[in-house]
Amino acid sequence: MVRESLWRLPSASHGPSTALAAGLMIGLLAAGCMTPVGVKRIRPEEANRQLTASVLTTGKPGAPAQEFLYRLNLTEKYREDPAGTINELHAGLGQVDESSRLFALAELSFDYAEHGGARSYYLASAAYAWAFLFPENPAARPDCYDPRVRTAMDLYNRGVTAGLASGTGNEMDLSARRVALPYGPLQVDVEPSGFKFGGFQLVHFMSLADFQVRGLRNRYRHRGIGAPLAASVSKSGEERVDRWIPPRTKVPITALLRFDDPRRGMSDGAVHGTIQVYDSGDRSTVQIGDVTVPMEYDSTTALAYQLEGAPVWDFEIAGFRRGDFSFVKREDNLFMLHPYHPGRIPVVFVHGTASSPARWAEMVNELMNDPVLGQRYQFWFFIYNTGNPIAYSSMRLREALQHVVQDVDPDGKDPNLRQMVVIGHSQGGLLTKMTVVNSGTRFWDANFKVPFEQADLDPETRDLLRRALFVEPLPFVSEVIFICTPHRGSFLADSFLGNIARKLVSFPGNLAHVGVAIAKLQPKGAATAIRMPTSIDNMKGSHPFIKTLVTLPIAPGVRAHSIIAVKGDGPPEKGNDGVVKYTSAHIDGVASELIVRDSHSTQATPATIEEVRRILYAHLKEP
């Protein structure tokens, strides 16, 4: 009966109050019996967004900070007076809710800075986040599974980035200075020795936080603490070291503003911090008190930033057509991605025809971000004018490698420097092979009837021909990888397009002089004239150079590998990659051969990159 009376509609005789109650009851029923407190189902992705929301992802404080404001009845005040609310929260530090208060202060300070507050609030946010993450009392440290830990690290990282911004683009100002924080001054100092990377002084620090990468499949951003930056490398003043670092080198580093007990400084009214920078290639963690913390760094974006608008892209066609074209004034066209790292094995990349080192970016991005390979190898690049004779270009490669080994390790103290791996694509594979063969007199004999020592040559021409045609293996090259290499020539070199390309090539002055000298060695009445060949001539299957090179065995003790692209799904032996036939790229005596179903420009495809990764891992295990 009681249940029945609760739901029985009242009669009109019961008066106005009962009519009102009846109206309310009808309204409640019409609303679907919705209770003041309850739940409704939402989409999983919306639920995940709510769980991970913060000022960094949604532009407004996340649940922990809003809950803290609500608990202290400060929600409305924060909307009207955010600076005053932050001051009120700060004044309450030292209570039992210290950890939650510090986290709320970190997020609210960042939020206020983002929405019109002074830029110093970014650094205040970083200091609060640091105090939350690394309290002096280890017992007060948040649990590593606390989701606020990741948010606090991100607040610290972005707070440092925005707080130390120079105001000009994405450049950072890492100089010592005094900053007025809401609760007192912050004295920012720097390491007395300055900021260095591999012994080189660093300048022009660029924040990588707000860049979007294009042209690379994966962006490897290692999460942790610190502001990921790219820095330029200044000259050391020592020519034998400086000349291997290209002018636009950008190295990935992590900047840390290390606060000295910021919680005590907040109480005393003065906070101190020191800016430190770390080479992300040397270490992936940093010690903060008794805690080892992963560092945040972004080597992918630093690589893409270095290649954005770089003159190396202009080199590709111009470097094929003009044998003396260069974007730097130097003789040895070998470059290091980052300054020399003693103890790491060099991997030297040699590009193909009408190409450049930039075409290795995809592979390098994958290899340098491998947790093992990135710590054990260093990446170098050889650039050359790809229309020049292959013997000449390979001479430049061999001599550049000899010079760099002598320059960076004159005393021979680094054994890993002498475990070098050279990787060549297409024509670059032919240059690579020339680093690990012994030719004797065979290149000369294949072209000239007169013995070399009896040839009528001026001293300059004789010296150049001796260096280019009489080849010995480099003792410090221990492994080579051939990618789509035309060991027996390219069918395109014999085609109509190849003949057109050959006519576009112009030689540098020293080779033009050599061409005149060797033409005089032609026997009287010879059916064909001796002339200086282009690289396209060299890659014709009938040319004496390619026919000689394919017969030369790899030097003993050197491991060689072939990666051969074949288009389609037919028998590999009958296929090609659009430039090189399988039968040309295949050679006997290699330690491994992998066929990838791809076109000629396969150095950027996953299958090829994974094979190079496998070979480099195996190289580490070799005695």
Helices and strands as residue ranges (DSSP letters): H 2-7, G 12-14, H 16-30, H 44-52, H 55-58, H 63-71, H 75-80, H 82-91, H 98-114, H 120-133, G 138-140, H 147-163, E 171-172, E 177-181, E 184-190, E 196-197, E 200-207, E 227-233, H 239-242, E 250-259, H 262-268, E 271-279, E 285-288, E 291-294, H 299-307, H 312-321, E 334-336, E 345-350, G 357-360, H 361-368, H 373-376, E 377-382, H 390-408, G 415-418, E 420-425, H 427-433, H 442-445, G 452-454, H 459-469, E 477-483, H 496-504, H 509-519, H 535-538, H 544-549, E 559-565, G 572-574, H 582-585, E 592-596, G 602-604, H 606-621
